[in-house]
Amino acid sequence: MGTRRRLLLLWMLTAGLFLVAAVRLWPKLKLGDIDPLGGVAGTISLGVAIFAVWDVRRQAAMGTVENADRLALVVKHEESEARRQLLGDSHKPIDIGFRLRPAPDHALPNNLNAGSLLGIVDYFEDLEPGKRRLVILGEPGAGKTVLALQLVLELLNRREDGAGDAVPIRLSLASWPPETDFEQWLIRSLCDMFGLSKTAAAQLVHDRRVLPVLDGLDEMDGAGRTGYNSRARQAVSAINNYLSGTGMADLVVICRKKTYRGLRDIKVLAQEAAHVEIKSVSAETARQFIEWRTKATDPGRWNSVLQELAARPHGALAKGLSNPWRLTLALFVYEHRNSGSEAGEWSRDPNDLVQVAGRGQAAIGEHLHELYVPVATDLHLRTRGGPYSPEQVHGWLVALASNLNDNSAENRVIDGRPLSGTDIAPLELWPIAGERMPLAVAKLQTYLLLFIGTVPPLMFEDRVPGSLVLTWLFLITFASYRMDKAPTWPDDRHLSLRRLRHRESRVMLFLGFVIAFVGALAALFLLAFVVGFFSGSEWVLRNALQNGLAGALSFGLSYGALIGLKADKEALVVRPKDPLRSSLFFALVMTVPGVIVIGAILTFAYSGNGDLGAGLSLRLIAAIPAGMGMAFAFGSGLGVLRYLSLLICTRRWNRVYLPCRLGRFLDWCYGAGLLRISGTSYQFRHRELQDHLARNTVT
């Protein structure tokens, strides 16, 4: 019997049972305050809804290949944007070359010993199937990320839907806690970066439908520490234990040469992996790239630079421009034009670059980074506007860069989670204000909400029932206990209104509403009947029938949102600001049950009068902040609560000063090219830029 026929038979059997029950109960039901026909219909609807939810969830768990195809589309969009951001106003990257290095357990294929950016995907696919493990090595700024992006995008371009090929996903190893299982970390990363449900992400990982492209191995330990107890060594060990069947699973690792050399010294290497080492940009390649970029403007301005590169191919200028980042930076800074003048003259003369080279190779990098932030800020302010001055932008970026470098240098860990030295995640940035103060301020905010929702309304009452006072004391005590037990790193649900574009999410939203609405009404009527029966008051039951509909509707919408808008198998483009919005939305959704509970407490506490009195509106309004306080106390929306604490603790009076609208500022910096996006975090455009800002705190 086919699956569809079994489902149809089960549905008919369920409907038949409810129909028999309705026929047997009909003669015994009487019309009155509760319509018998409505009650039977509601019961049938509840049963059908439960069955439909089960069926939708069963179908959602199917189709790993289809899920991978959807994920590939999202990844391609994201990585194309990341590549555009890295290359800036140049769509053509420098065709960097690489050498193939022999590894102890991996021979060079077909005597090949070199390659280039445009051929990296061919080399990777020429590796033996089942042994496609690659380590990309290079100096800082050598173009490791650009090479990895080229590989990812070319693999996605060659990928065919339905073929079951793995989807390449770039991940930051710096966010991996060593005590966490590597596969579980991959699953969690997919959930965070693409809004997938844990079930869908686990299927993709377990079936090896994702190809991890792991960046940041060199950023796991401060000051290049690569001892046997280092996080980098533990990460390599976890990578070597990442298997597929009886062999090694495919993956790509990106690392600086110095860090990997330290791991090699302690006999720790990625097993069965090919190794490629990115070569420096030669003086001739730099000359050709400058000529290509300036041929449409005024190439004569660069004659002195071109002549110096030709005359001294191993001189300070050639070495200073020997990596793609600084070469691109030089063109960006010196091709900047003054929009304030009628003719749009260039702001700077490339001859200055030759003079700076006279102070040595290191001076070139410092010089270019000093100019980059003000030039990028000025350009973005003129094109997009913004409420920031160049001094503010520099100062806030210095604060962020210094915090990241301190995390890396000190190997800071809070409650088992290492603090990233590269990622700026708004919901995880609160330790910048101190390890204890933001948590204390979060508790204070929760207590303040509970105070506003409880104490002031009682001051306007002539008589406060003793049972109500005891109830408030219990709630506040329990909330205090829950806040003390709250996790340091909250795990809020991923809720997104964008999921309403998917049919399955709309169905789950409706069915969740039906289940919660009918269940809430039934529970409310049962409670009212029990209370009214033992108290002998008909007012309780009558009031429940009159006012219970609003509470049931609110509860139904909240529960429907929880199951209809949560993460599922559909991959979404998740931006760094989306987790903050999701946490806020989750807090608002969970506030509704809190308001209902507190409103019910007020209703029954004053029910003895037969009339709730003129203070009803004030009490119900006050129930809103109290309900939000209860939501925070029970662990809902803790992410947004910590974020608010961060903003409070980073005012001018603190040692760290950040803008009030931090998310808007970070997004503005991304548009200006000062930051880039990596998953749900921002990162500085380049690690050299981050290091420069951390070293130079004076504008």
DOLUM-473265 format. One record per residue (C-alpha): residue in three letters; x, y, z. Coordinates in steps of 0.02 Angstrom, whole numbers, plus 50000, padded with zeros to 5 digits. Example, Ala and Ser with C-alpha at 12.3 -4.5 7.8 and 13.67 -1.06 7.14 Angstrom:
<rs>
Ala_50615_49775_50390 .
Ser_50684_49947_50357 .
</rs>
This chain:
<rs>
Met_50000_50000_50000 .
Gly_50071_50169_49949 .
Thr_50108_50310_50069 .
Arg_49968_50420_50001 .
Arg_49839_50280_50020 .
Arg_49894_50246_50199 .
Leu_49879_50430_50241 .
Leu_49707_50440_50161 .
Leu_49648_50287_50257 .
Leu_49714_50358_50421 .
Trp_49630_50525_50389 .
Met_49462_50441_50348 .
Leu_49474_50333_50504 .
Thr_49509_50485_50613 .
Ala_49366_50584_50538 .
Gly_49249_50434_50559 .
Leu_49289_50417_50744 .
Phe_49253_50600_50774 .
Leu_49091_50587_50674 .
Val_49032_50438_50778 .
Ala_49073_50532_50936 .
Ala_48976_50683_50876 .
Val_48821_50578_50833 .
Arg_48822_50491_51003 .
Leu_48844_50654_51099 .
Trp_48718_50759_51002 .
Pro_48557_50701_51092 .
Lys_48636_50737_51262 .
Leu_48691_50914_51220 .
Lys_48581_51066_51253 .
Leu_48586_51238_51179 .
Gly_48636_51373_51301 .
Asp_48787_51476_51339 .
Ile_48895_51350_51242 .
Asp_48838_51296_51069 .
Pro_48846_51104_51057 .
Leu_48872_51108_50869 .
Gly_49017_51231_50890 .
Gly_49093_51121_51025 .
Val_49086_50965_50917 .
Ala_49153_51060_50767 .
Gly_49294_51129_50873 .
Thr_49338_50954_50934 .
Ile_49341_50887_50756 .
Ser_49446_51036_50701 .
Leu_49568_51003_50842 .
Gly_49590_50821_50791 .
Val_49611_50862_50608 .
Ala_49734_51000_50651 .
Ile_49840_50883_50757 .
Phe_49845_50757_50615 .
Ala_49888_50891_50488 .
Val_50031_50956_50595 .
Trp_50102_50780_50606 .
Asp_50087_50759_50417 .
Val_50171_50926_50379 .
Arg_50313_50888_50500 .
Arg_50336_50716_50422 .
Gln_50350_50791_50248 .
Ala_50467_50928_50312 .
Ala_50591_50795_50368 .
Met_50602_50723_50192 .
Gly_50706_50776_50043 .
Thr_50885_50805_50099 .
Val_50940_50828_49918 .
Glu_50805_50959_49890 .
Asn_50857_51048_50049 .
Ala_51037_51051_49988 .
Asp_50981_51125_49821 .
Arg_50889_51265_49910 .
Leu_51038_51295_50023 .
Ala_51153_51306_49872 .
Leu_51052_51450_49799 .
Val_51063_51549_49961 .
Val_51250_51515_49980 .
Lys_51284_51569_49801 .
His_51194_51733_49829 .
Glu_51286_51766_49992 .
Glu_51459_51721_49927 .
Ser_51436_51824_49769 .
Glu_51398_51974_49878 .
Ala_51548_51934_49989 .
Arg_51662_51927_49836 .
Arg_51595_52092_49772 .
Gln_51626_52172_49941 .
Leu_51804_52105_49950 .
Leu_51851_52161_49775 .
Gly_51774_52333_49797 .
Asp_51751_52431_49636 .
Ser_51854_52304_49538 .
His_51757_52156_49470 .
Lys_51917_52071_49412 .
Pro_52027_51997_49548 .
Ile_52215_51983_49539 .
Asp_52254_51811_49467 .
Ile_52360_51754_49613 .
Gly_52465_51599_49592 .
Phe_52496_51456_49711 .
Arg_52621_51315_49733 .
Leu_52570_51138_49774 .
Arg_52662_51072_49924 .
Pro_52686_50885_49952 .
Ala_52613_50815_50113 .
Pro_52668_50657_50205 .
Asp_52513_50560_50152 .
His_52463_50652_49992 .
Ala_52565_50649_49831 .
Leu_52555_50786_49698 .
Pro_52435_50738_49556 .
Asn_52510_50712_49384 .
Asn_52674_50797_49431 .
Leu_52580_50962_49445 .
Asn_52670_51087_49555 .
Ala_52585_51256_49526 .
Gly_52418_51336_49485 .
Ser_52322_51500_49489 .
Leu_52162_51577_49555 .
Leu_52059_51537_49401 .
Gly_52114_51355_49402 .
Ile_52088_51313_49586 .
Val_51921_51225_49556 .
Asp_51996_51113_49421 .
Tyr_52135_51061_49538 .
Phe_52011_51025_49679 .
Glu_51899_50919_49568 .
Asp_52050_50824_49501 .
Leu_52081_50759_49676 .
Glu_52026_50580_49703 .
Pro_51839_50572_49746 .
Gly_51819_50540_49931 .
Lys_51989_50621_49965 .
Arg_51951_50801_49919 .
Arg_52035_50880_50068 .
Leu_52130_51041_50038 .
Val_52235_51156_50148 .
Ile_52260_51335_50082 .
Leu_52412_51421_50156 .
Gly_52474_51599_50136 .
Glu_52544_51754_50218 .
Pro_52427_51888_50291 .
Gly_52343_51979_50147 .
Ala_52400_51850_50019 .
Gly_52222_51821_49956 .
Lys_52173_51662_50049 .
Thr_51992_51718_50069 .
Val_51979_51771_49886 .
Leu_52048_51602_49832 .
Ala_51924_51512_49946 .
Leu_51780_51617_49877 .
Gln_51833_51577_49699 .
Leu_51831_51391_49742 .
Val_51661_51402_49827 .
Leu_51577_51498_49686 .
Glu_51650_51390_49548 .
Leu_51594_51232_49638 .
Leu_51419_51306_49654 .
Asn_51418_51355_49469 .
Arg_51462_51176_49419 .
Arg_51340_51099_49541 .
Glu_51184_51018_49465 .
Asp_51018_51016_49557 .
Gly_50963_50843_49609 .
Ala_51137_50768_49591 .
Gly_51167_50767_49778 .
Asp_51332_50861_49769 .
Ala_51392_50940_49931 .
Val_51363_51126_49958 .
Pro_51522_51221_50004 .
Ile_51496_51325_50162 .
Arg_51625_51447_50230 .
Leu_51638_51439_50419 .
Ser_51747_51524_50548 .
Leu_51843_51398_50653 .
Ala_51875_51534_50781 .
Ser_51695_51511_50843 .
Trp_51717_51324_50877 .
Pro_51725_51281_51064 .
Pro_51847_51135_51084 .
Glu_51731_51044_51205 .
Thr_51594_51041_51073 .
Asp_51578_50896_50952 .
Phe_51635_50952_50779 .
Glu_51480_50888_50689 .
Gln_51366_50969_50818 .
Trp_51457_51133_50789 .
Leu_51429_51115_50602 .
Ile_51243_51085_50632 .
Arg_51229_51235_50747 .
Ser_51321_51344_50621 .
Leu_51199_51297_50483 .
Cys_51054_51339_50598 .
Asp_51127_51508_50644 .
Met_51188_51559_50472 .
Phe_51042_51501_50364 .
Gly_50894_51486_50484 .
Leu_50879_51298_50459 .
Ser_50793_51188_50586 .
Lys_50907_51074_50685 .
Thr_50829_50922_50601 .
Ala_50860_50987_50425 .
Ala_51038_51042_50467 .
Ala_51079_50875_50549 .
Gln_51020_50781_50394 .
Leu_51132_50886_50282 .
Val_51284_50860_50393 .
His_51257_50675_50427 .
Asp_51230_50640_50241 .
Arg_51386_50744_50200 .
Arg_51286_50862_50090 .
Val_51393_51008_50148 .
Leu_51577_51040_50111 .
Pro_51652_51137_50258 .
Val_51770_51275_50204 .
Leu_51853_51315_50370 .
Asp_51935_51485_50389 .
Gly_52018_51557_50544 .
Leu_52127_51412_50604 .
Asp_52264_51541_50632 .
Glu_52146_51651_50735 .
Met_52103_51524_50869 .
Asp_52252_51560_50981 .
Gly_52329_51728_51020 .
Ala_52505_51778_50970 .
Gly_52526_51626_50857 .
Arg_52528_51501_51000 .
Thr_52522_51326_50925 .
Gly_52570_51211_51067 .
Tyr_52493_51040_51090 .
Asn_52361_51111_51208 .
Ser_52314_51251_51088 .
Arg_52139_51265_51014 .
Ala_52214_51255_50839 .
Arg_52289_51083_50877 .
Gln_52122_51024_50946 .
Ala_52034_51089_50791 .
Val_52152_50992_50675 .
Ser_52122_50835_50779 .
Ala_51933_50860_50760 .
Ile_51955_50886_50573 .
Asn_52051_50723_50560 .
Asn_51908_50634_50649 .
Tyr_51779_50704_50529 .
Leu_51742_50548_50426 .
Ser_51629_50493_50285 .
Gly_51597_50307_50293 .
Thr_51765_50222_50313 .
Gly_51867_50368_50245 .
Met_51901_50550_50275 .
Ala_51762_50675_50236 .
Asp_51794_50812_50109 .
Leu_51837_50986_50174 .
Val_51945_51140_50148 .
Val_52053_51225_50281 .
Ile_52124_51402_50266 .
Cys_52271_51454_50374 .
Arg_52422_51568_50384 .
Lys_52590_51488_50345 .
Lys_52666_51534_50513 .
Thr_52528_51451_50614 .
Tyr_52527_51293_50509 .
Arg_52716_51284_50519 .
Gly_52700_51284_50708 .
Leu_52575_51141_50699 .
Arg_52691_51046_50584 .
Asp_52831_51066_50711 .
Ile_52728_50971_50840 .
Lys_52683_50838_50710 .
Val_52501_50891_50690 .
Leu_52436_50904_50511 .
Ala_52272_50885_50418 .
Gln_52278_50703_50362 .
Glu_52257_50650_50181 .
Ala_52248_50832_50126 .
Ala_52329_50920_49979 .
His_52422_51079_50024 .
Val_52430_51236_49916 .
Glu_52533_51390_49961 .
Ile_52486_51559_49887 .
Lys_52630_51651_49805 .
Ser_52667_51836_49828 .
Val_52612_51956_49692 .
Ser_52763_51987_49580 .
Ala_52815_52162_49530 .
Glu_52766_52124_49350 .
Thr_52592_52065_49401 .
Ala_52570_52222_49508 .
Arg_52620_52331_49359 .
Gln_52497_52245_49244 .
Phe_52356_52262_49371 .
Ile_52389_52448_49399 .
Glu_52393_52480_49211 .
Trp_52229_52385_49187 .
Arg_52141_52478_49329 .
Thr_52198_52652_49276 .
Lys_52191_52641_49086 .
Ala_52018_52722_49081 .
Thr_52065_52871_49191 .
Asp_52242_52944_49190 .
Pro_52375_52807_49186 .
Gly_52512_52938_49174 .
Arg_52487_52982_49358 .
Trp_52559_52812_49404 .
Asn_52717_52822_49297 .
Ser_52832_52846_49446 .
Val_52759_52693_49533 .
Leu_52769_52586_49376 .
Gln_52948_52639_49344 .
Glu_52998_52600_49524 .
Leu_52920_52426_49511 .
Ala_53010_52392_49347 .
Ala_53178_52457_49409 .
Arg_53174_52371_49579 .
Pro_53065_52214_49569 .
His_53128_52161_49741 .
Gly_53132_52334_49820 .
Ala_53030_52404_49965 .
Leu_52887_52464_49854 .
Ala_52872_52296_49764 .
Lys_52873_52203_49930 .
Gly_52748_52325_50006 .
Leu_52627_52293_49862 .
Ser_52663_52107_49851 .
Asn_52496_52052_49922 .
Pro_52325_52082_49840 .
Trp_52252_52175_49989 .
Arg_52381_52314_49995 .
Leu_52388_52327_49805 .
Thr_52199_52349_49798 .
Leu_52209_52470_49944 .
Ala_52337_52579_49855 .
Leu_52227_52596_49702 .
Phe_52073_52634_49808 .
Val_52161_52770_49908 .
Tyr_52255_52855_49766 .
Glu_52114_52846_49639 .
His_51998_52938_49759 .
Arg_51938_53102_49682 .
Asn_51882_53263_49765 .
Ser_51698_53289_49729 .
Gly_51706_53465_49801 .
Ser_51799_53530_49649 .
Glu_51722_53563_49480 .
Ala_51846_53454_49386 .
Gly_51851_53316_49518 .
Glu_52039_53320_49547 .
Trp_52124_53172_49627 .
Ser_52147_53193_49814 .
Arg_52322_53118_49818 .
Asp_52472_53095_49704 .
Pro_52543_52917_49682 .
Asn_52717_52994_49689 .
Asp_52690_53003_49878 .
Leu_52686_52812_49880 .
Val_52862_52805_49808 .
Gln_52923_52925_49941 .
Val_52841_52822_50080 .
Ala_52930_52667_50013 .
Gly_53093_52752_50056 .
Arg_53050_52723_50239 .
Gly_53038_52536_50214 .
Gln_52913_52400_50170 .
Ala_52815_52410_50334 .
Ala_52786_52597_50313 .
Ile_52685_52565_50155 .
Gly_52556_52459_50246 .
Glu_52539_52584_50389 .
His_52523_52728_50266 .
Leu_52386_52645_50164 .
His_52285_52592_50316 .
Glu_52296_52767_50390 .
Leu_52216_52837_50232 .
Tyr_52089_52698_50203 .
Val_51966_52735_50344 .
Pro_51949_52923_50310 .
Val_51938_52896_50121 .
Ala_51806_52759_50136 .
Thr_51709_52861_50264 .
Asp_51713_53019_50158 .
Leu_51659_52925_50002 .
His_51513_52840_50089 .
Leu_51457_52998_50177 .
Arg_51448_53088_50010 .
Thr_51356_52949_49919 .
Arg_51242_52878_50054 .
Gly_51250_53005_50194 .
Gly_51249_52965_50379 .
Pro_51248_53048_50550 .
Tyr_51431_53008_50586 .
Ser_51588_53111_50578 .
Pro_51753_53032_50521 .
Glu_51818_53050_50699 .
Gln_51669_52953_50769 .
Val_51688_52814_50641 .
His_51873_52797_50680 .
Gly_51847_52799_50869 .
Trp_51710_52668_50869 .
Leu_51805_52555_50750 .
Val_51959_52570_50862 .
Ala_51854_52514_51012 .
Leu_51790_52362_50917 .
Ala_51961_52316_50845 .
Ser_52046_52332_51015 .
Asn_51916_52219_51095 .
Leu_51938_52085_50961 .
Asn_52127_52088_50975 .
Asp_52116_52078_51164 .
Asn_52003_51925_51149 .
Ser_52130_51841_51036 .
Ala_52285_51891_51134 .
Glu_52215_51841_51303 .
Asn_52116_51688_51243 .
Arg_51964_51755_51337 .
Val_51832_51625_51381 .
Ile_51664_51658_51466 .
Asp_51564_51511_51530 .
Gly_51652_51388_51415 .
Arg_51636_51492_51257 .
Pro_51794_51571_51184 .
Leu_51769_51752_51132 .
Ser_51803_51780_50948 .
Gly_51952_51880_50890 .
Thr_51873_51920_50721 .
Asp_51682_51912_50730 .
Ile_51572_52059_50781 .
Ala_51404_51978_50822 .
Pro_51285_52109_50899 .
Leu_51202_51984_51017 .
Glu_51370_51917_51077 .
Leu_51462_52082_51093 .
Trp_51407_52121_51272 .
Pro_51572_52062_51354 .
Ile_51655_52217_51280 .
Ala_51577_52312_51427 .
Gly_51640_52186_51555 .
Glu_51598_52009_51605 .
Arg_51480_52053_51749 .
Met_51406_52226_51723 .
Pro_51297_52185_51569 .
Leu_51225_52031_51657 .
Ala_51185_52133_51812 .
Val_51102_52269_51707 .
Ala_50998_52135_51618 .
Lys_50932_52073_51785 .
Leu_50895_52251_51839 .
Gln_50793_52281_51681 .
Thr_50690_52125_51716 .
Tyr_50655_52175_51896 .
Leu_50609_52350_51838 .
Leu_50480_52282_51715 .
Leu_50404_52172_51851 .
Phe_50400_52320_51971 .
Ile_50313_52434_51844 .
Gly_50185_52299_51809 .
Thr_50144_52258_51990 .
Val_50175_52392_52120 .
Pro_50106_52555_52042 .
Pro_49935_52482_51995 .
Leu_49910_52415_52171 .
Met_49937_52591_52240 .
Phe_49774_52647_52160 .
Glu_49669_52510_52240 .
Asp_49564_52535_52396 .
Arg_49581_52353_52442 .
Val_49719_52234_52391 .
Pro_49675_52050_52415 .
Gly_49801_51956_52520 .
Ser_49802_51814_52394 .
Leu_49858_51936_52260 .
Val_50003_51999_52365 .
Leu_50059_51821_52399 .
Thr_50046_51781_52213 .
Trp_50154_51931_52167 .
Leu_50285_51885_52295 .
Phe_50290_51708_52227 .
Leu_50307_51768_52047 .
Ile_50446_51892_52086 .
Thr_50539_51764_52192 .
Phe_50523_51633_52056 .
Ala_50577_51759_51924 .
Ser_50731_51802_52027 .
Tyr_50773_51618_52040 .
Arg_50753_51595_51852 .
Met_50862_51745_51814 .
Asp_51001_51675_51923 .
Lys_50990_51512_51824 .
Ala_50982_51599_51654 .
Pro_51116_51540_51531 .
Thr_51260_51657_51498 .
Trp_51241_51626_51312 .
Pro_51053_51617_51273 .
Asp_50987_51514_51130 .
Asp_50832_51606_51068 .
Arg_50723_51528_50936 .
His_50743_51587_50758 .
Leu_50578_51669_50711 .
Ser_50561_51760_50545 .
Leu_50410_51838_50461 .
Arg_50495_51800_50295 .
Arg_50445_51619_50319 .
Leu_50265_51668_50279 .
Arg_50321_51663_50097 .
His_50328_51473_50112 .
Arg_50167_51375_50102 .
Glu_50217_51251_50238 .
Ser_50251_51392_50360 .
Arg_50081_51470_50326 .
Val_49997_51301_50354 .
Met_50092_51274_50517 .
Leu_50045_51449_50576 .
Phe_49860_51417_50546 .
Leu_49860_51244_50622 .
Gly_49957_51303_50773 .
Phe_49830_51441_50798 .
Val_49684_51317_50789 .
Ile_49762_51197_50913 .
Ala_49809_51332_51038 .
Phe_49644_51426_51020 .
Val_49535_51274_51050 .
Gly_49648_51209_51188 .
Ala_49653_51377_51277 .
Leu_49463_51395_51271 .
Ala_49440_51219_51338 .
Ala_49565_51246_51480 .
Leu_49489_51414_51525 .
Phe_49311_51348_51531 .
Leu_49366_51198_51634 .
Leu_49456_51310_51758 .
Ala_49309_51430_51768 .
Phe_49188_51286_51794 .
Val_49292_51213_51936 .
Val_49314_51382_52022 .
Gly_49132_51427_51999 .
Phe_49073_51257_52061 .
Phe_49172_51266_52223 .
Ser_49139_51452_52253 .
Gly_48956_51443_52208 .
Ser_48974_51600_52102 .
Glu_48898_51605_51928 .
Trp_48994_51766_51892 .
Val_49159_51672_51866 .
Leu_49090_51560_51730 .
Arg_48992_51702_51648 .
Asn_49146_51815_51646 .
Ala_49255_51677_51576 .
Leu_49132_51650_51434 .
Gln_49125_51836_51397 .
Asn_49310_51879_51408 .
Gly_49398_51714_51374 .
Leu_49388_51734_51185 .
Ala_49517_51875_51181 .
Gly_49640_51775_51286 .
Ala_49617_51620_51179 .
Leu_49643_51721_51019 .
Ser_49804_51797_51088 .
Phe_49868_51629_51146 .
Gly_49825_51550_50979 .
Leu_49919_51683_50881 .
Ser_50071_51666_50994 .
Tyr_50080_51477_50979 .
Gly_50046_51487_50792 .
Ala_50192_51607_50773 .
Leu_50307_51492_50874 .
Ile_50281_51343_50761 .
Gly_50242_51431_50597 .
Leu_50383_51558_50595 .
Lys_50521_51453_50673 .
Ala_50667_51378_50579 .
Asp_50626_51242_50453 .
Lys_50707_51158_50304 .
Glu_50700_51314_50195 .
Ala_50866_51406_50198 .
Leu_50858_51595_50220 .
Val_50984_51734_50197 .
Val_51022_51773_50380 .
Arg_51106_51940_50409 .
Pro_51196_51993_50569 .
Lys_51047_52099_50622 .
Asp_50921_51958_50597 .
Pro_50961_51866_50762 .
Leu_50925_52028_50855 .
Arg_50758_52049_50767 .
Ser_50717_51866_50797 .
Ser_50757_51880_50982 .
Leu_50648_52036_50999 .
Phe_50506_51953_50905 .
Phe_50523_51798_51015 .
Ala_50514_51906_51171 .
Leu_50357_51993_51108 .
Val_50274_51828_51063 .
Met_50311_51754_51233 .
Thr_50251_51913_51319 .
Val_50072_51871_51268 .
Pro_50055_51716_51380 .
Gly_50131_51816_51523 .
Val_50004_51955_51501 .
Ile_49863_51827_51494 .
Val_49921_51742_51654 .
Ile_49941_51906_51749 .
Gly_49775_51970_51681 .
Ala_49690_51810_51739 .
Ile_49766_51829_51912 .
Leu_49697_52006_51924 .
Thr_49528_51951_51860 .
Phe_49504_51812_51987 .
Ala_49580_51914_52128 .
Tyr_49448_52050_52110 .
Ser_49307_51935_52057 .
Gly_49229_51936_52229 .
Asn_49161_52111_52199 .
Gly_49060_52055_52050 .
Asp_49136_52203_51959 .
Leu_49318_52230_51921 .
Gly_49300_52417_51949 .
Ala_49368_52571_51863 .
Gly_49549_52517_51886 .
Leu_49532_52375_51762 .
Ser_49612_52470_51617 .
Leu_49762_52521_51722 .
Arg_49788_52345_51784 .
Leu_49779_52271_51609 .
Ile_49900_52400_51539 .
Ala_50020_52366_51682 .
Ala_50009_52181_51641 .
Ile_50105_52214_51479 .
Pro_50275_52261_51555 .
Ala_50248_52130_51690 .
Gly_50215_52000_51554 .
Met_50375_52050_51462 .
Gly_50471_52040_51626 .
Met_50404_51864_51652 .
Ala_50455_51819_51473 .
Phe_50633_51878_51507 .
Ala_50635_51790_51675 .
Phe_50586_51625_51593 .
Gly_50727_51641_51466 .
Ser_50634_51709_51314 .
Gly_50719_51848_51217 .
Leu_50874_51852_51325 .
Gly_50977_51899_51173 .
Val_50890_52067_51150 .
Leu_50897_52095_51339 .
Arg_51087_52073_51338 .
Tyr_51098_52188_51186 .
Leu_51002_52325_51279 .
Ser_51121_52301_51425 .
Leu_51268_52322_51307 .
Leu_51199_52489_51244 .
Ile_51170_52550_51422 .
Cys_51345_52500_51476 .
Thr_51437_52579_51328 .
Arg_51392_52760_51357 .
Arg_51522_52897_51372 .
Trp_51542_52868_51558 .
Asn_51609_52692_51529 .
Arg_51784_52644_51473 .
Val_51710_52584_51307 .
Tyr_51600_52702_51206 .
Leu_51491_52639_51063 .
Pro_51347_52720_50968 .
Cys_51169_52705_51035 .
Arg_51112_52628_50871 .
Leu_51253_52504_50858 .
Gly_51168_52393_50730 .
Arg_51139_52540_50613 .
Phe_51321_52593_50630 .
Leu_51387_52419_50590 .
Asp_51274_52408_50438 .
Trp_51334_52580_50382 .
Cys_51515_52524_50397 .
Tyr_51475_52371_50293 .
Gly_51406_52483_50157 .
Ala_51563_52590_50167 .
Gly_51675_52439_50141 .
Leu_51753_52450_50313 .
Leu_51671_52289_50371 .
Arg_51618_52130_50284 .
Ile_51485_52002_50328 .
Ser_51527_51823_50376 .
Gly_51371_51724_50419 .
Thr_51282_51811_50563 .
Ser_51432_51918_50609 .
Tyr_51525_52068_50544 .
Gln_51713_52064_50519 .
Phe_51839_52196_50475 .
Arg_51870_52206_50289 .
His_52042_52131_50320 .
Arg_52137_52072_50472 .
Glu_52277_52196_50433 .
Leu_52149_52337_50449 .
Gln_52091_52270_50617 .
Asp_52270_52257_50681 .
His_52311_52432_50621 .
Leu_52160_52509_50710 .
Ala_52198_52414_50870 .
Arg_52377_52481_50869 .
Asn_52336_52660_50822 .
Thr_52205_52732_50938 .
Val_52237_52914_50892 .
Thr_52141_52987_50746 .
</rs>
